[in-house]
Amino acid sequence: MSRIHLSKADVTGVEEQYLLDAVRSGWVAPLGPHVDAFEAEIAARVGVKHALALSSGTSALHLGLLELGAGPGTVVIVPSMTFAASAMPVIYTGAEPVFVDACRGDGNVDPGLLMEAIDTLQAEGARVVAAMSVDLFGRCAEYDQIVPGLQERGIPLIEDAAEALGAAYHGHPAGSFGAAAVLSFNGNKIMTTSGGGMLLSNSEDLIARARYLSTQARQPVDHYQHTEVGYNYRLSNLLAALGRAQLSRFDGMLARRRAIRQMYVEGLSGLPGVSFLGRDDEIRGDDEDNCWLTCIVLDPAVTRVSPTQLIAELAGEEIESRRLWKPMHLQPVFAASRAFVNGQSEQLFDRGITLPSGSALQDDEIERVLKVLKSTLAVSR
Ligand SMILES: Cc1ncc(COP(=O)(O)O)c(C=O)c1O
């Protein structure tokens, strides 16, 4: 029985060809023509003016936060329902993260609570320099409320779109919302460079400064001169070649993720106590999500199966699945951080699981997953 992974990289002969071309061209060093082209192609796809290819989404967040003024004595608001990589870079800058809870329907940051948090902190005299949104599992946050609310308060947005390339909100691509936005090309993402990320912005200055910091803050003189601390964060030309190959196949991979989600929706329809994260039609349709990971939420009053039991059943059939992100305000590493909570992210953590969603999965593999889900959830009632 072959193992079914959660989100395995989807690579073909196209990737092989791009990589071979890059090696044969001699541009094996960091930087090179594939890096420049990759930046231009991603910027065009997302509809932003400038892009900086970096070694990870985490490094992109770090530089984006620095550029927005995060540092000792400042506060950055971060959604609690996310992967720790959203919050860790706030600590790298010396700023203090303050966490804000989620909306029930899709787990994205609760815009009302976000504004309440900012107003409360500012009234207390805190220096809030930025607020982060996360487009969770490939579904955009509620920008119709977030963008004007932040504008009113004069707080810049940093959009963590690490999981969301290809998603959109009312026609505007994920990654186009913040003063700065971040993508990840980690191996488990909708497209990959094996490891990599991108910082996006319409501000030429912001990207130029981040570019300078990403190459050890080298001064433009004929000797090695440094007046600030920099980082070694650039993406290599080989990995950018891999990214360009993936981008050339992106529309197909996106369509496949969406089709997989639809198979789960149809396959599990009628099963009481099971709902899909981000499919609450009262909130918004799901046709703009990139469906990076399809997540289900179990109602314990109906199914009597816990996420842990379901994950174990799937693992017994060589199928990988995971709990949803454990909220940041429950993480030991952030125990001292302040949080504005409403109980929603804790409930999603208690009840949700992510299902295998990689674009290379075959229909018969999704059927295998559905079979286990249906038999486990049916037996439990
Ligand atoms: C929401 C979120 N933010 C940030 C990151 C960090 O990206 P990377 O792994 O490329 O550093 C990830 C993924 O790993 C993520 O899921």
The ligand as an SDF file (V2000), in Angstrom:
LIG
                    3D

 16 16  0  0  0  0  0  0  0  0999 V2000
    1.1050   30.7040    7.5770 C   0  0  0  0  0  0  0  0  0  0  0  0
    2.5610   30.4680    7.3250 C   0  0  0  0  0  0  0  0  0  0  0  0
    3.4110   31.4790    7.5300 N   0  0  0  0  0  0  0  0  0  0  0  0
    4.7190   31.3500    7.3050 C   0  0  0  0  0  0  0  0  0  0  0  0
    5.2530   30.1570    6.8460 C   0  0  0  0  0  0  0  0  0  0  0  0
    6.7380   30.0750    6.6930 C   0  0  0  0  0  0  0  0  0  0  0  0
    7.1660   29.7290    5.4460 O   0  0  0  0  0  0  0  0  0  0  0  0
    8.5740   28.9560    5.2540 P   0  0  0  0  0  0  0  0  0  0  0  0
    8.3650   27.5470    5.6710 O   0  0  0  0  0  0  0  0  0  0  0  0
    8.8280   29.1090    3.7810 O   0  0  0  0  0  0  0  0  0  0  0  0
    9.5740   29.6640    6.0680 O   0  0  0  0  0  0  0  0  0  0  0  0
    4.3910   29.0650    6.6130 C   0  0  0  0  0  0  0  0  0  0  0  0
    4.8440   27.7810    6.0970 C   0  0  0  0  0  0  0  0  0  0  0  0
    5.7290   27.1190    6.4130 O   0  0  0  0  0  0  0  0  0  0  0  0
    3.0140   29.2240    6.8800 C   0  0  0  0  0  0  0  0  0  0  0  0
    2.1700   28.2080    6.7140 O   0  0  0  0  0  0  0  0  0  0  0  0
  1  2  1  0
  2  3  1  0
  2 15  2  0
  3  4  2  0
  4  5  1  0
  5  6  1  0
  5 12  2  0
  6  7  1  0
  7  8  1  0
  8  9  2  0
  8 10  1  0
  8 11  1  0
 12 13  1  0
 12 15  1  0
 13 14  2  0
 15 16  1  0
M  END
$$$$
